[in-house]
Amino acid sequence: MADREAQECCGKITDRSEEERKKLIHRLNRIEGQIRGIRKMVEKDAYCPDILVQSAAVNAAVNAFNRDLIASHIRGCVVRDLREGREEVLDELVATLQKLMK
């Protein structure tokens, strides 16, 4: 609740359906589990290429999370804001995409 209040003070929140929220959290939980697995591999002195393969899997999972989230943002927030005449959302979207593509 505190996070939502912090977002509301800035005027920007995204209302997600319970289904979408659960899907995103499920993906994040899986990513978190993958990170814990990598940490255990390092603690057990696993072979470097094995760790790197797992690290690449985490990167792919984060990228998939980002793709889903940006698609949802475009279909929801961006479309809504454009319909309401708030074209500055396009500049924000471009800036966000540029950060993701670094």
MMTF fields as JSON, N, C-alpha, C and O atoms, coordinates in Angstrom:
{
  "mmtfVersion": "1.0.0",
  "mmtfProducer": "UNKNOWN",
  "numBonds": 407,
  "numAtoms": 408,
  "numGroups": 102,
  "numChains": 1,
  "numModels": 1,
  "chainsPerModel": [1],
  "groupsPerChain": [102],
  "chainIdList": ["A"],
  "bondAtomList": [4, 2, 8, 6, 12, 10, 16, 14, 20, 18, 24, 22, 28, 26, 32, 30, 36, 34, 40, 38, 44, 42, 48, 46, 52, 50, 56, 54, 60, 58, 64, 62, 68, 66, 72, 70, 76, 74, 80, 78, 84, 82, 88, 86, 92, 90, 96, 94, 100, 98, 104, 102, 108, 106, 112, 110, 116, 114, 120, 118, 124, 122, 128, 126, 132, 130, 136, 134, 140, 138, 144, 142, 148, 146, 152, 150, 156, 154, 160, 158, 164, 162, 168, 166, 172, 170, 176, 174, 180, 178, 184, 182, 188, 186, 192, 190, 196, 194, 200, 198, 204, 202, 208, 206, 212, 210, 216, 214, 220, 218, 224, 222, 228, 226, 232, 230, 236, 234, 240, 238, 244, 242, 248, 246, 252, 250, 256, 254, 260, 258, 264, 262, 268, 266, 272, 270, 276, 274, 280, 278, 284, 282, 288, 286, 292, 290, 296, 294, 300, 298, 304, 302, 308, 306, 312, 310, 316, 314, 320, 318, 324, 322, 328, 326, 332, 330, 336, 334, 340, 338, 344, 342, 348, 346, 352, 350, 356, 354, 360, 358, 364, 362, 368, 366, 372, 370, 376, 374, 380, 378, 384, 382, 388, 386, 392, 390, 396, 394, 400, 398, 404, 402],
  "bondOrderList": [1, 1, 1, 1, 1, 1, 1, 1, 1, 1, 1, 1, 1, 1, 1, 1, 1, 1, 1, 1, 1, 1, 1, 1, 1, 1, 1, 1, 1, 1, 1, 1, 1, 1, 1, 1, 1, 1, 1, 1, 1, 1, 1, 1, 1, 1, 1, 1, 1, 1, 1, 1, 1, 1, 1, 1, 1, 1, 1, 1, 1, 1, 1, 1, 1, 1, 1, 1, 1, 1, 1, 1, 1, 1, 1, 1, 1, 1, 1, 1, 1, 1, 1, 1, 1, 1, 1, 1, 1, 1, 1, 1, 1, 1, 1, 1, 1, 1, 1, 1, 1],
  "groupList": [{"groupName": "MET", "atomNameList": ["N", "CA", "C", "O"], "elementList": ["N", "C", "C", "O"], "formalChargeList": [0, 0, 0, 0], "bondAtomList": [1, 0, 2, 1, 3, 2], "bondOrderList": [1, 1, 2], "singleLetterCode": "M", "chemCompType": "L-PEPTIDE LINKING"}, {"groupName": "ALA", "atomNameList": ["N", "CA", "C", "O"], "elementList": ["N", "C", "C", "O"], "formalChargeList": [0, 0, 0, 0], "bondAtomList": [1, 0, 2, 1, 3, 2], "bondOrderList": [1, 1, 2], "singleLetterCode": "A", "chemCompType": "L-PEPTIDE LINKING"}, {"groupName": "ASP", "atomNameList": ["N", "CA", "C", "O"], "elementList": ["N", "C", "C", "O"], "formalChargeList": [0, 0, 0, 0], "bondAtomList": [1, 0, 2, 1, 3, 2], "bondOrderList": [1, 1, 2], "singleLetterCode": "D", "chemCompType": "L-PEPTIDE LINKING"}, {"groupName": "ARG", "atomNameList": ["N", "CA", "C", "O"], "elementList": ["N", "C", "C", "O"], "formalChargeList": [0, 0, 0, 0], "bondAtomList": [1, 0, 2, 1, 3, 2], "bondOrderList": [1, 1, 2], "singleLetterCode": "R", "chemCompType": "L-PEPTIDE LINKING"}, {"groupName": "GLU", "atomNameList": ["N", "CA", "C", "O"], "elementList": ["N", "C", "C", "O"], "formalChargeList": [0, 0, 0, 0], "bondAtomList": [1, 0, 2, 1, 3, 2], "bondOrderList": [1, 1, 2], "singleLetterCode": "E", "chemCompType": "L-PEPTIDE LINKING"}, {"groupName": "GLN", "atomNameList": ["N", "CA", "C", "O"], "elementList": ["N", "C", "C", "O"], "formalChargeList": [0, 0, 0, 0], "bondAtomList": [1, 0, 2, 1, 3, 2], "bondOrderList": [1, 1, 2], "singleLetterCode": "Q", "chemCompType": "L-PEPTIDE LINKING"}, {"groupName": "CYS", "atomNameList": ["N", "CA", "C", "O"], "elementList": ["N", "C", "C", "O"], "formalChargeList": [0, 0, 0, 0], "bondAtomList": [1, 0, 2, 1, 3, 2], "bondOrderList": [1, 1, 2], "singleLetterCode": "C", "chemCompType": "L-PEPTIDE LINKING"}, {"groupName": "GLY", "atomNameList": ["N", "CA", "C", "O"], "elementList": ["N", "C", "C", "O"], "formalChargeList": [0, 0, 0, 0], "bondAtomList": [1, 0, 2, 1, 3, 2], "bondOrderList": [1, 1, 2], "singleLetterCode": "G", "chemCompType": "PEPTIDE LINKING"}, {"groupName": "LYS", "atomNameList": ["N", "CA", "C", "O"], "elementList": ["N", "C", "C", "O"], "formalChargeList": [0, 0, 0, 0], "bondAtomList": [1, 0, 2, 1, 3, 2], "bondOrderList": [1, 1, 2], "singleLetterCode": "K", "chemCompType": "L-PEPTIDE LINKING"}, {"groupName": "ILE", "atomNameList": ["N", "CA", "C", "O"], "elementList": ["N", "C", "C", "O"], "formalChargeList": [0, 0, 0, 0], "bondAtomList": [1, 0, 2, 1, 3, 2], "bondOrderList": [1, 1, 2], "singleLetterCode": "I", "chemCompType": "L-PEPTIDE LINKING"}, {"groupName": "THR", "atomNameList": ["N", "CA", "C", "O"], "elementList": ["N", "C", "C", "O"], "formalChargeList": [0, 0, 0, 0], "bondAtomList": [1, 0, 2, 1, 3, 2], "bondOrderList": [1, 1, 2], "singleLetterCode": "T", "chemCompType": "L-PEPTIDE LINKING"}, {"groupName": "SER", "atomNameList": ["N", "CA", "C", "O"], "elementList": ["N", "C", "C", "O"], "formalChargeList": [0, 0, 0, 0], "bondAtomList": [1, 0, 2, 1, 3, 2], "bondOrderList": [1, 1, 2], "singleLetterCode": "S", "chemCompType": "L-PEPTIDE LINKING"}, {"groupName": "LEU", "atomNameList": ["N", "CA", "C", "O"], "elementList": ["N", "C", "C", "O"], "formalChargeList": [0, 0, 0, 0], "bondAtomList": [1, 0, 2, 1, 3, 2], "bondOrderList": [1, 1, 2], "singleLetterCode": "L", "chemCompType": "L-PEPTIDE LINKING"}, {"groupName": "HIS", "atomNameList": ["N", "CA", "C", "O"], "elementList": ["N", "C", "C", "O"], "formalChargeList": [0, 0, 0, 0], "bondAtomList": [1, 0, 2, 1, 3, 2], "bondOrderList": [1, 1, 2], "singleLetterCode": "H", "chemCompType": "L-PEPTIDE LINKING"}, {"groupName": "ASN", "atomNameList": ["N", "CA", "C", "O"], "elementList": ["N", "C", "C", "O"], "formalChargeList": [0, 0, 0, 0], "bondAtomList": [1, 0, 2, 1, 3, 2], "bondOrderList": [1, 1, 2], "singleLetterCode": "N", "chemCompType": "L-PEPTIDE LINKING"}, {"groupName": "VAL", "atomNameList": ["N", "CA", "C", "O"], "elementList": ["N", "C", "C", "O"], "formalChargeList": [0, 0, 0, 0], "bondAtomList": [1, 0, 2, 1, 3, 2], "bondOrderList": [1, 1, 2], "singleLetterCode": "V", "chemCompType": "L-PEPTIDE LINKING"}, {"groupName": "TYR", "atomNameList": ["N", "CA", "C", "O"], "elementList": ["N", "C", "C", "O"], "formalChargeList": [0, 0, 0, 0], "bondAtomList": [1, 0, 2, 1, 3, 2], "bondOrderList": [1, 1, 2], "singleLetterCode": "Y", "chemCompType": "L-PEPTIDE LINKING"}, {"groupName": "PRO", "atomNameList": ["N", "CA", "C", "O"], "elementList": ["N", "C", "C", "O"], "formalChargeList": [0, 0, 0, 0], "bondAtomList": [1, 0, 2, 1, 3, 2], "bondOrderList": [1, 1, 2], "singleLetterCode": "P", "chemCompType": "L-PEPTIDE LINKING"}, {"groupName": "PHE", "atomNameList": ["N", "CA", "C", "O"], "elementList": ["N", "C", "C", "O"], "formalChargeList": [0, 0, 0, 0], "bondAtomList": [1, 0, 2, 1, 3, 2], "bondOrderList": [1, 1, 2], "singleLetterCode": "F", "chemCompType": "L-PEPTIDE LINKING"}],
  "groupTypeList": [0, 1, 2, 3, 4, 1, 5, 4, 6, 6, 7, 8, 9, 10, 2, 3, 11, 4, 4, 4, 3, 8, 8, 12, 9, 13, 3, 12, 14, 3, 9, 4, 7, 5, 9, 3, 7, 9, 3, 8, 0, 15, 4, 8, 2, 1, 16, 6, 17, 2, 9, 12, 15, 5, 11, 1, 1, 15, 14, 1, 1, 15, 14, 1, 18, 14, 3, 2, 12, 9, 1, 11, 13, 9, 3, 7, 6, 15, 15, 3, 2, 12, 3, 4, 7, 3, 4, 4, 15, 12, 2, 4, 12, 15, 1, 10, 12, 5, 8, 12, 0, 8],
  "groupIdList": [1, 2, 3, 4, 5, 6, 7, 8, 9, 10, 11, 12, 13, 14, 15, 16, 17, 18, 19, 20, 21, 22, 23, 24, 25, 26, 27, 28, 29, 30, 31, 32, 33, 34, 35, 36, 37, 38, 39, 40, 41, 42, 43, 44, 45, 46, 47, 48, 49, 50, 51, 52, 53, 54, 55, 56, 57, 58, 59, 60, 61, 62, 63, 64, 65, 66, 67, 68, 69, 70, 71, 72, 73, 74, 75, 76, 77, 78, 79, 80, 81, 82, 83, 84, 85, 86, 87, 88, 89, 90, 91, 92, 93, 94, 95, 96, 97, 98, 99, 100, 101, 102],
  "secStructList": [7, 2, 2, 2, 2, 2, 2, 2, 2, 2, 6, 7, 7, 7, 7, 7, 7, 2, 2, 2, 2, 2, 2, 2, 2, 2, 2, 2, 2, 2, 2, 2, 2, 2, 2, 2, 2, 2, 2, 2, 2, 2, 2, 6, 6, 7, 7, 2, 2, 2, 2, 2, 2, 2, 2, 2, 2, 2, 2, 2, 2, 2, 2, 2, 2, 2, 2, 2, 2, 2, 2, 2, 2, 0, 0, 0, 0, 0, 2, 2, 2, 2, 2, 6, 6, 7, 6, 2, 2, 2, 2, 2, 2, 2, 2, 2, 2, 2, 2, 2, 6, 7],
  "xCoordList": [0.821, 0.0, 0.861, 0.518, 1.973, 2.848, 3.411, 3.55, 3.743, 4.244, 3.203, 3.528, 1.964, 0.887, 0.699, 0.494, 0.771, 0.638, 1.774, 1.553, 2.994, 4.129, 3.916, 4.228, 3.388, 3.128, 2.03, 2.127, 0.993, -0.117, 0.315, -0.238, 1.282, 1.724, 2.38, 2.387, 2.921, 3.546, 2.532, 2.855, 1.332, 0.28, 0.283, -0.54, 1.177, 1.242, 1.164, 2.041, 0.121, -0.016, -0.583, -1.088, -0.498, -1.111, -2.037, -1.596, -3.308, -4.261, -4.217, -4.555, -3.795, -3.71, -4.803, -5.247, -5.222, -6.169, -5.435, -4.207, -6.202, -5.606, -4.851, -3.791, -5.399, -4.751, -3.399, -2.411, -3.358, -2.096, -1.078, 0.094, -1.518, -0.622, -0.035, 1.166, -0.873, -0.397, 0.601, 1.604, 0.33, 1.23, 2.6, 3.625, 2.625, 3.893, 4.648, 5.857, 3.943, 4.585, 5.112, 6.19, 4.365, 4.83, 6.144, 7.078, 6.215, 7.463, 8.606, 9.715, 8.338, 9.384, 9.837, 11.024, 8.903, 9.273, 10.175, 11.122, 9.879, 10.732, 12.121, 13.121, 12.187, 13.487, 14.265, 15.467, 13.573, 14.214, 14.781, 15.881, 14.031, 14.509, 15.735, 16.661, 15.736, 16.902, 18.134, 19.229, 17.96, 19.08, 19.601, 20.812, 18.696, 19.136, 19.912, 20.895, 19.463, 20.174, 21.582, 22.523, 21.725, 23.055, 23.941, 25.116, 23.393, 24.18, 24.683, 25.837, 23.82, 24.231, 25.326, 26.245, 25.23, 26.268, 27.607, 28.639, 27.593, 28.836, 29.375, 30.575, 28.481, 28.915, 29.537, 30.421, 29.077, 29.586, 30.687, 31.065, 31.204, 32.292, 31.961, 32.792, 30.755, 30.354, 31.224, 31.832, 31.27, 32.059, 31.506, 30.299, 32.431, 32.038, 31.042, 30.033, 31.285, 30.317, 28.913, 27.92, 28.83, 27.516, 26.794, 25.591, 27.539, 26.956, 26.54, 25.465, 27.385, 27.075, 25.811, 25.033, 25.604, 24.388, 23.159, 22.144, 23.267, 22.142, 21.927, 20.791, 23.012, 22.916, 22.224, 21.408, 22.551, 21.905, 20.405, 19.588, 20.058, 18.647, 17.912, 16.765, 18.571, 17.975, 17.777, 16.727, 18.79, 18.651, 17.474, 16.716, 17.318, 16.202, 14.869, 13.9, 14.817, 13.586, 13.239, 12.074, 14.236, 13.996, 13.544, 12.636, 14.169, 13.754, 12.309, 11.56, 11.914, 10.536, 9.573, 8.501, 9.955, 9.149, 8.983, 7.875, 10.09, 10.044, 9.164, 8.405, 9.26, 8.427, 6.946, 6.153, 6.577, 5.172, 4.708, 3.611, 5.554, 5.168, 5.06, 4.131, 5.984, 5.925, 4.721, 4.083, 4.406, 3.224, 1.956, 1.071, 1.88, 0.728, 0.654, -0.427, 1.793, 1.844, 1.345, 0.562, 1.799, 1.389, -0.107, -0.82, -0.579, -1.997, -2.918, -4.059, -2.418, -3.252, -2.978, -3.741, -1.895, -1.588, -1.38, -1.94, -0.579, -0.242, -1.487, -1.753, -2.242, -3.461, -4.433, -5.009, -4.617, -5.516, -5.075, -5.884, -3.783, -3.287, -3.414, -3.756, -3.143, -3.289, -4.738, -5.022, -5.648, -7.079, -7.518, -8.432, -6.851, -7.18, -6.365, -6.412, -5.618, -4.882, -3.545, -2.955, -3.054, -1.77, -0.657, -0.201, -0.239, 0.753, 2.159, 3.036, 2.393, 3.71, 4.044, 5.202, 3.011, 3.243, 4.149, 4.858, 4.133, 5.0, 6.469, 7.313, 6.78, 8.165, 8.619, 9.752, 7.732, 8.044, 8.279, 9.203, 7.443, 7.589, 8.919, 9.62, 9.266, 10.532, 11.704, 12.637, 11.664, 12.731, 12.841, 13.941, 11.714, 11.713, 12.301, 13.098, 11.9, 12.437, 13.949, 14.681, 14.406, 15.841, 16.597, 17.678, 16.049, 16.693, 16.731, 17.717, 15.651, 15.604, 16.561, 16.996, 16.897, 17.743, 19.223, 20.023, 19.603, 21.027, 21.773, 22.982],
  "yCoordList": [-1.195, 0.0, 1.255, 2.239, 1.232, 2.409, 2.717, 3.883, 1.656, 1.868, 2.566, 3.479, 2.142, 2.73, 4.199, 5.051, 4.489, 5.875, 6.723, 7.871, 6.174, 6.91, 7.187, 8.277, 6.212, 6.409, 7.441, 8.282, 7.384, 8.313, 9.746, 10.665, 9.961, 11.322, 11.923, 13.141, 11.08, 11.54, 11.623, 12.137, 11.137, 11.218, 10.118, 10.146, 9.148, 8.095, 6.729, 6.342, 6.02, 4.624, 3.846, 4.433, 2.551, 1.694, 0.739, -0.073, 0.835, -0.123, -1.373, -1.352, -2.466, -3.75, -4.666, -4.577, -5.542, -6.561, -7.501, -7.586, -8.19, -9.152, -10.234, -10.686, -10.644, -11.664, -11.178, -11.91, -9.947, -9.408, -9.259, -9.592, -8.76, -8.598, -9.941, -10.041, -10.974, -12.308, -12.849, -13.455, -12.63, -13.108, -12.447, -13.123, -11.131, -10.416, -10.866, -11.09, -10.996, -11.418, -12.843, -13.154, -13.705, -15.083, -15.085, -15.804, -14.277, -14.189, -13.681, -14.215, -12.653, -12.104, -13.13, -13.215, -13.9, -14.945, -15.989, -16.467, -16.347, -17.312, -16.734, -17.433, -15.465, -14.811, -14.769, -15.029, -14.441, -14.41, -15.787, -15.889, -16.833, -18.189, -18.521, -19.179, -18.06, -18.293, -17.587, -18.15, -16.38, -15.624, -16.355, -16.476, -16.841, -17.599, -18.843, -19.214, -19.482, -20.66, -20.316, -21.07, -19.178, -18.747, -18.465, -18.831, -17.82, -17.54, -18.841, -18.925, -19.853, -21.145, -21.779, -22.403, -21.62, -22.16, -21.493, -22.162, -20.175, -19.449, -19.91, -20.139, -20.045, -20.485, -21.88, -22.191, -22.714, -24.081, -24.201, -25.306, -23.052, -23.025, -23.806, -24.554, -23.625, -24.291, -23.802, -22.734, -24.578, -24.28, -23.014, -22.87, -22.095, -20.778, -20.856, -20.152, -21.681, -21.73, -22.149, -21.695, -23.005, -23.41, -22.215, -22.036, -21.409, -20.209, -19.227, -18.631, -19.06, -18.122, -18.525, -17.662, -19.804, -20.273, -19.894, -19.453, -20.07, -19.707, -18.195, -17.724, -17.448, -15.997, -15.542, -14.621, -16.187, -15.867, -16.178, -15.458, -17.247, -17.596, -16.517, -16.193, -15.962, -14.876, -13.647, -13.006, -13.321, -12.185, -12.376, -11.438, -13.577, -13.86, -13.72, -13.207, -14.167, -14.074, -12.612, -12.223, -11.81, -10.382, -9.696, -8.866, -10.038, -9.458, -9.822, -8.979, -11.056, -11.475, -10.708, -10.294, -10.52, -9.721, -8.304, -7.766, -7.702, -6.343, -6.258, -5.302, -7.241, -7.243, -7.273, -6.527, -8.13, -8.216, -6.905, -6.421, -6.344, -5.118, -3.942, -3.142, -3.817, -2.702, -2.856, -1.864, -4.087, -4.314, -3.91, -3.268, -4.288, -3.915, -2.396, -1.811, -1.772, -0.315, 0.384, 1.331, -0.088, 0.54, 0.346, 1.299, -0.88, -1.172, -0.468, -0.139, -0.243, 0.359, 1.833, 2.68, 2.142, 3.515, 4.443, 5.539, 4.01, 4.885, 5.181, 6.335, 4.145, 4.341, 5.252, 6.163, 5.012, 5.844, 7.296, 8.193, 7.531, 8.904, 9.598, 10.779, 8.882, 9.482, 9.842, 10.909, 8.966, 9.259, 10.479, 11.202, 10.698, 11.846, 13.084, 14.097, 12.996, 14.155, 14.415, 15.477, 13.472, 13.648, 13.029, 11.915, 13.77, 13.256, 13.181, 12.555, 13.799, 13.713, 12.284, 11.958, 11.424, 10.021, 9.375, 8.414, 9.887, 9.348, 9.617, 8.743, 10.821, 11.127, 10.223, 9.741, 9.997, 9.118, 7.69, 7.015, 7.233, 5.89, 5.748, 4.751, 6.737, 6.695, 6.651, 5.869, 7.471, 7.489, 6.132, 5.643, 5.546, 4.233, 3.158, 2.328, 3.18, 2.207, 2.382, 1.4, 3.628, 3.87, 3.289, 2.725, 3.418, 2.837, 1.323, 0.701, 0.723, -0.734, -1.281, -2.428, -0.466, -0.939, -0.673, -0.912, -0.191, 0.065, -1.235, -1.233],
  "zCoordList": [0.0, 0.0, 0.0, -0.654, 0.724, 0.765, -0.613, -0.983, -1.39, -2.741, -3.599, -4.358, -3.481, -4.272, -3.883, -4.748, -2.585, -2.137, -2.691, -3.076, -2.736, -3.278, -4.76, -5.239, -5.486, -6.909, -7.115, -8.009, -6.299, -6.452, -6.2, -6.805, -5.331, -5.065, -6.302, -6.477, -7.144, -8.386, -9.518, -10.589, -9.311, -10.302, -11.338, -12.253, -11.23, -12.234, -11.58, -10.807, -11.895, -11.476, -12.653, -13.61, -12.58, -13.575, -12.856, -12.043, -13.153, -12.59, -13.438, -14.622, -12.818, -13.512, -13.014, -11.869, -13.892, -13.458, -12.505, -12.511, -11.703, -10.778, -11.548, -11.116, -12.683, -13.513, -14.033, -13.98, -14.534, -15.046, -13.93, -14.107, -12.778, -11.633, -11.217, -10.964, -11.144, -10.754, -11.765, -11.389, -13.052, -14.099, -13.975, -14.069, -13.765, -13.63, -12.385, -12.436, -11.28, -10.032, -10.163, -9.657, -10.834, -11.047, -11.826, -11.471, -12.89, -13.663, -12.788, -12.84, -11.987, -11.118, -10.082, -9.768, -9.558, -8.591, -9.235, -8.611, -10.497, -11.199, -11.424, -11.258, -11.8, -12.004, -10.696, -10.666, -9.629, -8.309, -7.952, -7.41, -8.256, -8.005, -8.843, -8.37, -10.093, -10.95, -10.371, -10.375, -9.884, -9.291, -8.059, -7.874, -7.219, -6.042, -6.458, -5.817, -7.535, -8.042, -8.501, -8.255, -9.167, -9.611, -8.408, -8.403, -7.393, -6.187, -5.567, -5.146, -5.511, -4.95, -5.801, -5.272, -7.105, -7.992, -7.703, -7.659, -7.507, -7.197, -5.849, -5.697, -4.871, -3.539, -3.577, -2.779, -4.5, -4.607, -5.652, -6.042, -6.106, -7.088, -8.361, -8.875, -8.855, -10.095, -11.252, -11.181, -12.285, -13.479, -14.146, -14.341, -14.491, -15.026, -16.188, -16.158, -17.203, -18.305, -17.856, -18.423, -16.849, -16.339, -15.709, -15.894, -14.969, -14.358, -15.447, -15.372, -16.455, -17.539, -18.296, -18.702, -18.485, -19.156, -18.328, -18.868, -17.028, -16.157, -16.137, -16.097, -16.166, -16.217, -17.505, -17.484, -18.612, -19.883, -19.816, -20.39, -19.116, -18.949, -18.154, -18.459, -17.138, -16.36, -17.242, -17.196, -18.047, -18.954, -19.899, -20.144, -20.429, -21.335, -20.598, -21.16, -19.361, -18.579, -18.283, -18.366, -17.943, -17.689, -18.978, -18.954, -20.094, -21.372, -21.707, -22.199, -21.451, -21.696, -20.797, -21.238, -19.541, -18.613, -19.156, -19.177, -19.595, -20.134, -21.381, -21.537, -22.263, -23.478, -23.128, -23.702, -22.19, -21.787, -21.152, -21.43, -20.303, -19.609, -20.567, -20.449, -21.51, -22.452, -23.383, -23.734, -23.784, -24.622, -23.88, -24.445, -22.625, -21.807, -21.644, -21.703, -21.441, -21.274, -22.541, -22.47, -23.685, -24.952, -25.17, -25.486, -25.003, -25.243, -24.248, -24.573, -23.05, -22.011, -21.82, -22.286, -21.138, -20.739, -21.926, -21.968, -22.886, -24.008, -24.843, -25.178, -25.175, -25.964, -25.221, -25.816, -23.937, -23.127, -23.148, -23.386, -22.899, -22.852, -24.208, -24.269, -25.281, -26.614, -26.894, -27.437, -26.53, -26.721, -25.923, -26.321, -24.787, -23.934, -24.308, -23.611, -25.412, -25.91, -25.251, -25.453, -24.467, -23.789, -24.636, -24.377, -25.641, -26.581, -25.996, -26.592, -24.851, -24.211, -23.816, -23.556, -23.771, -23.463, -24.521, -24.22, -25.734, -26.78, -26.473, -26.67, -25.993, -25.608, -24.47, -24.463, -23.514, -22.396, -22.896, -22.441, -23.832, -24.382, -25.122, -24.952, -25.936, -26.668, -25.68, -25.865, -24.649, -23.649, -22.947, -22.693, -22.645, -21.991, -22.904, -22.465, -24.18, -25.134, -25.316, -25.443, -25.327, -25.458, -24.262, -24.432, -23.073, -21.889, -21.966, -21.571, -22.479, -22.583, -23.613, -23.513, -24.612, -25.707, -25.495, -26.399, -24.338, -24.066, -23.942, -23.715]
}
